[in-house]
Amino acid sequence: MIQGERIYLYVREGQRHKGLLLYEWLLKQARSLGFSGGTAFQSLAGFGRHGWHEAHFFEEAGELPVICVFVGSSAQVDGLLAAATAAGLSIFFSRHPVEYGITGQPAQPQA
């Protein structure tokens, strides 16, 4: 298994940076930093510093939370946070130590 970190970044679905949806920008940044993959999930409901949000038929588009998840080395996570900071973004995140790998395959060295 490989030792690394998992990072969750919480954004709003309609939030943009430099013309891209913010979750798309984060996915592109993570890819350029060498993460093996990442996923953006849309939530059904949530609350945080921007208030309470739930998925309703008539809800204004763009306000539901989106959670971006990446697993990689500590250096990759540091790089993603540095890129967001350098871009002037204010994004709530949490990061956690993890062991990861692929079943049936030997552990690969960290990037």
PyMOL commands that place a pseudoatom at each C-alpha (Angstrom):
pseudoatom trace, name=CA, resn=MET, resi=1, chain=A, elem=C, hetatm=0, pos=[0.000, 0.000, 0.000]
pseudoatom trace, name=CA, resn=ILE, resi=2, chain=A, elem=C, hetatm=0, pos=[1.007, 3.586, -0.553]
pseudoatom trace, name=CA, resn=GLN, resi=3, chain=A, elem=C, hetatm=0, pos=[0.956, 6.223, 2.171]
pseudoatom trace, name=CA, resn=GLY, resi=4, chain=A, elem=C, hetatm=0, pos=[-0.627, 9.500, 1.115]
pseudoatom trace, name=CA, resn=GLU, resi=5, chain=A, elem=C, hetatm=0, pos=[-3.450, 11.914, 1.773]
pseudoatom trace, name=CA, resn=ARG, resi=6, chain=A, elem=C, hetatm=0, pos=[-7.074, 12.373, 0.771]
pseudoatom trace, name=CA, resn=ILE, resi=7, chain=A, elem=C, hetatm=0, pos=[-8.330, 15.919, 0.370]
pseudoatom trace, name=CA, resn=TYR, resi=8, chain=A, elem=C, hetatm=0, pos=[-11.934, 17.067, 0.216]
pseudoatom trace, name=CA, resn=LEU, resi=9, chain=A, elem=C, hetatm=0, pos=[-12.659, 20.530, -1.203]
pseudoatom trace, name=CA, resn=TYR, resi=10, chain=A, elem=C, hetatm=0, pos=[-16.150, 22.004, -0.870]
pseudoatom trace, name=CA, resn=VAL, resi=11, chain=A, elem=C, hetatm=0, pos=[-17.430, 24.442, -3.510]
pseudoatom trace, name=CA, resn=ARG, resi=12, chain=A, elem=C, hetatm=0, pos=[-20.793, 25.561, -4.906]
pseudoatom trace, name=CA, resn=GLU, resi=13, chain=A, elem=C, hetatm=0, pos=[-21.886, 23.991, -8.189]
pseudoatom trace, name=CA, resn=GLY, resi=14, chain=A, elem=C, hetatm=0, pos=[-22.169, 27.296, -10.062]
pseudoatom trace, name=CA, resn=GLN, resi=15, chain=A, elem=C, hetatm=0, pos=[-19.008, 28.874, -8.621]
pseudoatom trace, name=CA, resn=ARG, resi=16, chain=A, elem=C, hetatm=0, pos=[-16.540, 29.878, -11.347]
pseudoatom trace, name=CA, resn=HIS, resi=17, chain=A, elem=C, hetatm=0, pos=[-12.881, 30.784, -11.644]
pseudoatom trace, name=CA, resn=LYS, resi=18, chain=A, elem=C, hetatm=0, pos=[-11.406, 32.186, -14.862]
pseudoatom trace, name=CA, resn=GLY, resi=19, chain=A, elem=C, hetatm=0, pos=[-14.462, 31.115, -16.851]
pseudoatom trace, name=CA, resn=LEU, resi=20, chain=A, elem=C, hetatm=0, pos=[-14.433, 27.496, -15.623]
pseudoatom trace, name=CA, resn=LEU, resi=21, chain=A, elem=C, hetatm=0, pos=[-16.716, 25.960, -13.067]
pseudoatom trace, name=CA, resn=LEU, resi=22, chain=A, elem=C, hetatm=0, pos=[-14.580, 25.833, -9.927]
pseudoatom trace, name=CA, resn=TYR, resi=23, chain=A, elem=C, hetatm=0, pos=[-14.850, 22.061, -9.588]
pseudoatom trace, name=CA, resn=GLU, resi=24, chain=A, elem=C, hetatm=0, pos=[-13.605, 21.733, -13.200]
pseudoatom trace, name=CA, resn=TRP, resi=25, chain=A, elem=C, hetatm=0, pos=[-10.710, 24.079, -12.428]
pseudoatom trace, name=CA, resn=LEU, resi=26, chain=A, elem=C, hetatm=0, pos=[-9.801, 21.945, -9.392]
pseudoatom trace, name=CA, resn=LEU, resi=27, chain=A, elem=C, hetatm=0, pos=[-9.943, 18.745, -11.465]
pseudoatom trace, name=CA, resn=LYS, resi=28, chain=A, elem=C, hetatm=0, pos=[-7.661, 20.279, -14.105]
pseudoatom trace, name=CA, resn=GLN, resi=29, chain=A, elem=C, hetatm=0, pos=[-5.233, 21.565, -11.471]
pseudoatom trace, name=CA, resn=ALA, resi=30, chain=A, elem=C, hetatm=0, pos=[-5.075, 18.167, -9.779]
pseudoatom trace, name=CA, resn=ARG, resi=31, chain=A, elem=C, hetatm=0, pos=[-4.441, 16.452, -13.104]
pseudoatom trace, name=CA, resn=SER, resi=32, chain=A, elem=C, hetatm=0, pos=[-1.616, 18.866, -13.911]
pseudoatom trace, name=CA, resn=LEU, resi=33, chain=A, elem=C, hetatm=0, pos=[-0.080, 18.096, -10.484]
pseudoatom trace, name=CA, resn=GLY, resi=34, chain=A, elem=C, hetatm=0, pos=[0.042, 14.377, -11.281]
pseudoatom trace, name=CA, resn=PHE, resi=35, chain=A, elem=C, hetatm=0, pos=[-2.858, 13.071, -9.227]
pseudoatom trace, name=CA, resn=SER, resi=36, chain=A, elem=C, hetatm=0, pos=[-3.987, 9.718, -10.633]
pseudoatom trace, name=CA, resn=GLY, resi=37, chain=A, elem=C, hetatm=0, pos=[-7.617, 10.777, -10.497]
pseudoatom trace, name=CA, resn=GLY, resi=38, chain=A, elem=C, hetatm=0, pos=[-10.227, 12.908, -8.844]
pseudoatom trace, name=CA, resn=THR, resi=39, chain=A, elem=C, hetatm=0, pos=[-13.974, 13.065, -8.514]
pseudoatom trace, name=CA, resn=ALA, resi=40, chain=A, elem=C, hetatm=0, pos=[-16.545, 15.825, -8.060]
pseudoatom trace, name=CA, resn=PHE, resi=41, chain=A, elem=C, hetatm=0, pos=[-19.791, 14.855, -6.310]
pseudoatom trace, name=CA, resn=GLN, resi=42, chain=A, elem=C, hetatm=0, pos=[-22.951, 16.969, -6.207]
pseudoatom trace, name=CA, resn=SER, resi=43, chain=A, elem=C, hetatm=0, pos=[-24.716, 16.852, -2.866]
pseudoatom trace, name=CA, resn=LEU, resi=44, chain=A, elem=C, hetatm=0, pos=[-28.428, 16.609, -2.148]
pseudoatom trace, name=CA, resn=ALA, resi=45, chain=A, elem=C, hetatm=0, pos=[-28.315, 18.949, 0.819]
pseudoatom trace, name=CA, resn=GLY, resi=46, chain=A, elem=C, hetatm=0, pos=[-25.823, 20.678, 3.058]
pseudoatom trace, name=CA, resn=PHE, resi=47, chain=A, elem=C, hetatm=0, pos=[-24.959, 23.676, 5.145]
pseudoatom trace, name=CA, resn=GLY, resi=48, chain=A, elem=C, hetatm=0, pos=[-21.853, 25.706, 5.733]
pseudoatom trace, name=CA, resn=ARG, resi=49, chain=A, elem=C, hetatm=0, pos=[-20.557, 29.231, 5.554]
pseudoatom trace, name=CA, resn=HIS, resi=50, chain=A, elem=C, hetatm=0, pos=[-22.899, 29.991, 2.629]
pseudoatom trace, name=CA, resn=GLY, resi=51, chain=A, elem=C, hetatm=0, pos=[-26.047, 28.836, 4.452]
pseudoatom trace, name=CA, resn=TRP, resi=52, chain=A, elem=C, hetatm=0, pos=[-28.388, 25.885, 4.007]
pseudoatom trace, name=CA, resn=HIS, resi=53, chain=A, elem=C, hetatm=0, pos=[-28.885, 24.246, 0.594]
pseudoatom trace, name=CA, resn=GLU, resi=54, chain=A, elem=C, hetatm=0, pos=[-31.218, 21.487, -0.556]
pseudoatom trace, name=CA, resn=ALA, resi=55, chain=A, elem=C, hetatm=0, pos=[-32.076, 20.084, -3.952]
pseudoatom trace, name=CA, resn=HIS, resi=56, chain=A, elem=C, hetatm=0, pos=[-35.595, 21.216, -4.838]
pseudoatom trace, name=CA, resn=PHE, resi=57, chain=A, elem=C, hetatm=0, pos=[-37.316, 21.288, -8.180]
pseudoatom trace, name=CA, resn=PHE, resi=58, chain=A, elem=C, hetatm=0, pos=[-37.537, 25.099, -8.155]
pseudoatom trace, name=CA, resn=GLU, resi=59, chain=A, elem=C, hetatm=0, pos=[-34.225, 25.821, -6.446]
pseudoatom trace, name=CA, resn=GLU, resi=60, chain=A, elem=C, hetatm=0, pos=[-32.035, 28.407, -8.042]
pseudoatom trace, name=CA, resn=ALA, resi=61, chain=A, elem=C, hetatm=0, pos=[-29.346, 26.615, -10.038]
pseudoatom trace, name=CA, resn=GLY, resi=62, chain=A, elem=C, hetatm=0, pos=[-25.754, 26.766, -8.966]
pseudoatom trace, name=CA, resn=GLU, resi=63, chain=A, elem=C, hetatm=0, pos=[-26.080, 26.775, -5.188]
pseudoatom trace, name=CA, resn=LEU, resi=64, chain=A, elem=C, hetatm=0, pos=[-25.771, 23.108, -4.235]
pseudoatom trace, name=CA, resn=PRO, resi=65, chain=A, elem=C, hetatm=0, pos=[-22.488, 22.001, -2.689]
pseudoatom trace, name=CA, resn=VAL, resi=66, chain=A, elem=C, hetatm=0, pos=[-20.018, 20.032, -4.791]
pseudoatom trace, name=CA, resn=ILE, resi=67, chain=A, elem=C, hetatm=0, pos=[-17.346, 17.981, -3.052]
pseudoatom trace, name=CA, resn=CYS, resi=68, chain=A, elem=C, hetatm=0, pos=[-14.095, 17.370, -4.925]
pseudoatom trace, name=CA, resn=VAL, resi=69, chain=A, elem=C, hetatm=0, pos=[-12.053, 14.399, -3.694]
pseudoatom trace, name=CA, resn=PHE, resi=70, chain=A, elem=C, hetatm=0, pos=[-8.441, 13.595, -4.534]
pseudoatom trace, name=CA, resn=VAL, resi=71, chain=A, elem=C, hetatm=0, pos=[-5.982, 11.004, -3.196]
pseudoatom trace, name=CA, resn=GLY, resi=72, chain=A, elem=C, hetatm=0, pos=[-2.263, 11.469, -3.689]
pseudoatom trace, name=CA, resn=SER, resi=73, chain=A, elem=C, hetatm=0, pos=[1.021, 12.287, -2.069]
pseudoatom trace, name=CA, resn=SER, resi=74, chain=A, elem=C, hetatm=0, pos=[1.374, 15.000, 0.558]
pseudoatom trace, name=CA, resn=ALA, resi=75, chain=A, elem=C, hetatm=0, pos=[3.357, 17.005, -2.001]
pseudoatom trace, name=CA, resn=GLN, resi=76, chain=A, elem=C, hetatm=0, pos=[0.495, 16.789, -4.514]
pseudoatom trace, name=CA, resn=VAL, resi=77, chain=A, elem=C, hetatm=0, pos=[-2.039, 17.906, -1.891]
pseudoatom trace, name=CA, resn=ASP, resi=78, chain=A, elem=C, hetatm=0, pos=[0.269, 20.763, -0.868]
pseudoatom trace, name=CA, resn=GLY, resi=79, chain=A, elem=C, hetatm=0, pos=[0.567, 21.743, -4.536]
pseudoatom trace, name=CA, resn=LEU, resi=80, chain=A, elem=C, hetatm=0, pos=[-3.199, 21.805, -5.034]
pseudoatom trace, name=CA, resn=LEU, resi=81, chain=A, elem=C, hetatm=0, pos=[-3.703, 23.977, -1.952]
pseudoatom trace, name=CA, resn=ALA, resi=82, chain=A, elem=C, hetatm=0, pos=[-0.889, 26.288, -3.075]
pseudoatom trace, name=CA, resn=ALA, resi=83, chain=A, elem=C, hetatm=0, pos=[-2.463, 26.642, -6.543]
pseudoatom trace, name=CA, resn=ALA, resi=84, chain=A, elem=C, hetatm=0, pos=[-5.847, 27.546, -5.026]
pseudoatom trace, name=CA, resn=THR, resi=85, chain=A, elem=C, hetatm=0, pos=[-4.205, 30.069, -2.695]
pseudoatom trace, name=CA, resn=ALA, resi=86, chain=A, elem=C, hetatm=0, pos=[-2.149, 31.594, -5.522]
pseudoatom trace, name=CA, resn=ALA, resi=87, chain=A, elem=C, hetatm=0, pos=[-5.353, 31.950, -7.561]
pseudoatom trace, name=CA, resn=GLY, resi=88, chain=A, elem=C, hetatm=0, pos=[-6.906, 33.959, -4.726]
pseudoatom trace, name=CA, resn=LEU, resi=89, chain=A, elem=C, hetatm=0, pos=[-9.543, 31.325, -3.984]
pseudoatom trace, name=CA, resn=SER, resi=90, chain=A, elem=C, hetatm=0, pos=[-11.150, 30.794, -0.583]
pseudoatom trace, name=CA, resn=ILE, resi=91, chain=A, elem=C, hetatm=0, pos=[-12.158, 27.103, -0.428]
pseudoatom trace, name=CA, resn=PHE, resi=92, chain=A, elem=C, hetatm=0, pos=[-13.009, 25.063, 2.647]
pseudoatom trace, name=CA, resn=PHE, resi=93, chain=A, elem=C, hetatm=0, pos=[-11.066, 21.780, 2.680]
pseudoatom trace, name=CA, resn=SER, resi=94, chain=A, elem=C, hetatm=0, pos=[-10.156, 18.849, 4.878]
pseudoatom trace, name=CA, resn=ARG, resi=95, chain=A, elem=C, hetatm=0, pos=[-7.177, 16.549, 4.421]
pseudoatom trace, name=CA, resn=HIS, resi=96, chain=A, elem=C, hetatm=0, pos=[-6.592, 13.139, 5.936]
pseudoatom trace, name=CA, resn=PRO, resi=97, chain=A, elem=C, hetatm=0, pos=[-3.785, 10.560, 5.934]
pseudoatom trace, name=CA, resn=VAL, resi=98, chain=A, elem=C, hetatm=0, pos=[-4.664, 7.418, 3.946]
pseudoatom trace, name=CA, resn=GLU, resi=99, chain=A, elem=C, hetatm=0, pos=[-3.206, 4.190, 2.645]
pseudoatom trace, name=CA, resn=TYR, resi=100, chain=A, elem=C, hetatm=0, pos=[-4.165, 3.449, -0.927]
pseudoatom trace, name=CA, resn=GLY, resi=101, chain=A, elem=C, hetatm=0, pos=[-3.466, 1.092, -3.762]
pseudoatom trace, name=CA, resn=ILE, resi=102, chain=A, elem=C, hetatm=0, pos=[-5.103, -1.222, -6.267]
pseudoatom trace, name=CA, resn=THR, resi=103, chain=A, elem=C, hetatm=0, pos=[-6.133, -4.703, -5.243]
pseudoatom trace, name=CA, resn=GLY, resi=104, chain=A, elem=C, hetatm=0, pos=[-4.048, -7.468, -6.814]
pseudoatom trace, name=CA, resn=GLN, resi=105, chain=A, elem=C, hetatm=0, pos=[-1.161, -5.145, -7.681]
pseudoatom trace, name=CA, resn=PRO, resi=106, chain=A, elem=C, hetatm=0, pos=[2.067, -4.399, -5.802]
pseudoatom trace, name=CA, resn=ALA, resi=107, chain=A, elem=C, hetatm=0, pos=[2.433, -0.953, -4.278]
pseudoatom trace, name=CA, resn=GLN, resi=108, chain=A, elem=C, hetatm=0, pos=[3.895, 1.660, -6.624]
pseudoatom trace, name=CA, resn=PRO, resi=109, chain=A, elem=C, hetatm=0, pos=[6.377, 4.267, -5.402]
pseudoatom trace, name=CA, resn=GLN, resi=110, chain=A, elem=C, hetatm=0, pos=[4.946, 7.677, -4.576]
pseudoatom trace, name=CA, resn=ALA, resi=111, chain=A, elem=C, hetatm=0, pos=[5.160, 10.474, -7.150]
for i in range(1, 111): cmd.bond("trace and resi %d" % i, "trace and resi %d" % (i + 1))
show_as sticks, trace
zoom trace
